[in-house]
Amino acid sequence: MAIASFSPVAELLASKVRDHLRDHEPALPQQAVEVTVDTNSHLAEQRGAFLLRLLRQQGAPDIAQLSVVDVGCGFGALSLFFASLGARVTGIDVNANRLVVGREVARDQGLPVVFAAESMQSMDSVETAACDLVVVNNSYCYVIPDADRRATLSEVHRVLRRGGWTVLRNPNLWHPLDPFTRLPLVHLLPPRKAKRASQLMGRPRSMSRLTSPYGARRELRCAGFRHAHWVPTSHGYPNALERFARYHHVVARRG
């Protein structure tokens, strides 16, 4: 059942994410704490609404009453936002400690979200052809080995019904600045070398593997998605530069 406003959910998320970081990740710099809190609370509505708008532009139905899987959900902010719109949601993340936050907020707000501590490569809690939409928001970039990437997209394909949709939002390999450190071109290095180079320049960096818009589309098609398209967002970039935006968005549908 949809709720009137996401604001109370966002406020509760902000409080609980901040408490979690204080108790479980005390070494995190204060600036990183603030970014993490905002990203996983107040910004969830804006980001989630944007992804849903892209999906609707491609012909996807309204999210209300749909069965949704949020892959690599972190604290569960997007999962909770989708549930607030009337979707039935499963949030998947390997970090069980962070899922505690999502479970507590879902229980407090009466939202239909189930959280499962699983890897993206093996979503055992989700049955085959059980969902209408899979969202992969800023998480596929953390899957690095080729075999794991193939397994992840194979799982996305498996859990979708025929005609179901997926949307991937991830940092763009073609953007000139590394999204984690803002250093130029570091992200073009292999993941371990990129992390090492960033450390040498005093900029800690997450281990990740970025793709271009067309690289992500190619991987989806190799996973069995015949209809996979990079979607320009017109998000502050001239048309010719869209493909170099900081993030790219690829929408696919299972045939």
C-alpha positions in Angstrom: 0.0 0.0 0.0 1.4 3.4 -1.0 2.0 6.1 1.6 1.3 9.8 1.3 4.9 11.1 1.8 8.4 9.6 1.8 9.7 12.3 4.1 9.1 10.5 7.4 10.9 7.4 6.0 13.8 9.6 4.8 14.1 11.2 8.2 14.2 7.9 10.0 16.7 6.5 7.5 19.0 9.5 8.0 19.0 8.9 11.8 19.5 5.2 11.6 22.2 5.3 8.9 24.1 7.9 11.0 23.9 5.7 14.1 25.0 2.7 12.1 28.1 4.5 10.7 29.0 5.8 14.2 28.7 2.3 15.7 30.1 0.2 12.9 32.2 2.4 10.6 33.8 4.9 13.0 36.9 5.5 10.9 34.8 6.9 8.0 35.7 10.6 7.5 33.0 13.1 8.4 32.5 14.3 4.9 32.0 10.7 3.7 29.5 10.2 6.6 27.4 13.1 5.4 27.4 12.0 1.8 26.5 8.5 2.8 23.7 9.6 5.1 22.2 11.9 2.4 22.6 9.4 -0.4 20.8 6.8 1.7 17.9 8.9 3.0 16.9 12.3 1.6 18.3 11.7 -2.0 16.6 8.3 -2.4 13.2 9.8 -3.4 14.8 12.0 -6.1 17.0 9.2 -7.4 14.3 6.6 -7.4 11.8 8.9 -9.1 14.4 9.6 -11.8 14.9 5.9 -12.5 11.2 5.3 -12.7 10.8 8.2 -15.1 13.4 6.7 -17.4 11.6 3.3 -17.3 8.3 4.9 -18.1 9.8 6.7 -21.0 10.8 3.3 -22.4 7.3 1.9 -21.9 7.5 0.3 -18.4 4.3 0.3 -16.3 3.8 2.2 -13.1 5.6 0.6 -10.2 2.5 0.3 -7.9 1.6 -3.4 -7.4 4.8 -4.6 -9.1 7.2 -7.1 -7.7 10.6 -5.4 -7.5 14.1 -6.6 -6.7 16.7 -3.9 -5.6 20.1 -5.5 -6.3 23.0 -4.2 -4.1 20.5 -2.2 -2.1 22.9 -1.1 0.7 20.9 0.4 3.6 17.7 -0.2 1.6 16.7 3.5 0.8 15.6 2.8 -2.7 13.8 -0.4 -1.7 11.9 1.6 0.9 11.0 4.3 -1.6 9.7 1.8 -4.2 7.6 0.2 -1.4 6.2 3.6 -0.4 4.8 3.8 -4.0 3.0 0.5 -3.6 5.5 -2.0 -4.9 6.4 -5.3 -3.2 10.2 -5.2 -2.8 13.0 -7.5 -2.1 16.3 -5.8 -1.3 19.5 -7.8 -1.9 22.9 -6.9 -0.5 25.9 -8.9 0.8 26.4 -6.5 3.7 24.1 -8.0 6.4 24.9 -5.3 8.9 23.6 -2.5 6.7 20.4 -4.4 5.9 19.5 -4.2 9.6 18.8 -0.5 9.0 16.4 -1.2 6.2 14.6 -3.9 8.1 14.1 -1.6 11.1 12.7 1.3 9.0 10.5 -1.1 7.0 9.0 -2.5 10.2 8.5 0.9 11.7 6.8 2.4 8.6 4.8 -0.7 7.7 6.4 -1.1 4.3 6.4 -4.4 2.3 10.1 -4.9 1.9 12.0 -8.2 2.5 15.8 -7.9 2.8 18.1 -10.8 2.1 21.9 -10.9 2.8 23.0 -12.4 -0.5 25.5 -11.7 -3.3 24.3 -10.4 -6.5 25.7 -13.5 -8.2 23.4 -15.8 -6.3 20.0 -14.4 -5.4 18.6 -17.6 -3.9 15.8 -15.9 -2.0 14.2 -14.8 -5.3 12.4 -17.5 -7.4 12.8 -17.8 -11.1 10.6 -15.4 -13.2 9.2 -14.0 -9.9 9.5 -10.2 -10.4 8.5 -7.4 -12.8 11.5 -5.1 -12.3 15.1 -5.4 -11.2 16.9 -2.2 -10.2 20.7 -2.2 -10.2 21.7 1.2 -8.8 25.4 2.0 -8.4 26.2 -1.6 -7.5 27.2 -3.5 -10.6 30.5 -1.5 -10.7 31.6 -3.3 -7.6 31.4 -6.7 -9.3 34.9 -7.1 -10.9 35.7 -10.6 -12.2 34.2 -11.4 -15.6 32.6 -14.6 -14.3 30.9 -12.8 -11.4 29.6 -10.1 -13.8 28.1 -12.7 -16.1 26.6 -14.5 -13.1 25.1 -11.2 -11.8 23.3 -10.4 -15.0 22.3 -14.0 -15.5 20.6 -13.8 -12.1 18.9 -10.6 -13.1 17.6 -12.3 -16.2 16.5 -15.4 -14.3 14.4 -13.7 -11.7 12.5 -11.5 -14.2 9.3 -12.6 -15.8 9.0 -12.4 -19.6 8.4 -8.8 -20.4 10.0 -7.7 -17.1 12.3 -4.7 -17.0 15.7 -3.9 -15.5 17.5 -0.5 -15.2 21.2 -0.2 -14.4 22.7 3.1 -13.1 26.5 3.1 -12.7 29.5 5.4 -13.0 30.6 6.0 -16.5 34.0 4.8 -17.8 33.9 7.6 -20.4 33.6 10.4 -17.9 37.0 12.2 -17.7 37.2 12.2 -13.8 37.2 9.2 -11.6 33.8 9.2 -9.7 35.4 8.2 -6.4 38.4 10.5 -6.2 37.8 13.2 -8.9 41.3 12.4 -10.2 41.5 12.5 -14.0 41.6 9.1 -15.9 42.4 7.0 -12.9 39.3 4.9 -13.5 40.7 3.8 -16.9 43.3 1.6 -15.1 42.5 -2.0 -14.0 40.7 -2.0 -10.6 43.7 -2.9 -8.4 46.0 -0.4 -10.2 43.4 2.3 -10.0 43.1 1.8 -6.3 46.9 1.8 -5.8 47.4 4.9 -7.9 44.7 6.7 -5.9 46.3 5.7 -2.6 49.7 7.1 -3.8 48.0 10.4 -4.5 46.3 10.5 -1.1 42.8 9.7 -2.4 41.3 6.5 -1.0 39.3 4.7 -3.6 36.8 1.9 -3.7 37.7 -1.2 -5.8 35.4 -1.1 -8.8 35.2 -1.8 -12.5 33.4 0.8 -14.6 31.8 0.4 -18.0 30.8 2.7 -20.8 27.1 3.0 -21.7 27.7 0.7 -24.6 29.8 -1.7 -22.6 26.9 -2.1 -20.1 24.4 -2.6 -22.9 26.7 -5.2 -24.5 26.9 -7.2 -21.2 23.1 -7.2 -20.8 22.7 -8.5 -24.4 25.2 -11.2 -23.7 23.1 -12.2 -20.6 20.1 -12.7 -22.8 18.4 -9.3 -22.9 17.5 -8.7 -26.6 16.1 -5.3 -25.8 18.8 -3.3 -24.0 19.3 0.5 -24.6 21.4 3.2 -23.2 19.1 6.0 -22.3 20.3 9.6 -22.6 19.0 11.6 -19.6 19.4 15.2 -20.7 20.7 15.8 -17.2 22.6 19.0 -17.7 24.7 17.9 -20.6 24.5 18.9 -24.3 23.3 16.1 -26.5 26.7 15.3 -27.9 28.2 14.9 -24.5 25.5 12.8 -22.9 27.5 9.6 -23.4 30.3 11.2 -21.3 28.1 12.0 -18.3 29.3 11.1 -14.8 26.7 8.2 -14.6 25.0 6.3 -17.4 21.6 4.5 -17.4 20.8 1.4 -19.4 17.3 0.0 -19.6 16.6 -3.6 -20.7 13.6 -5.8 -21.1 13.4 -9.6 -20.9 12.0 -11.0 -24.1 
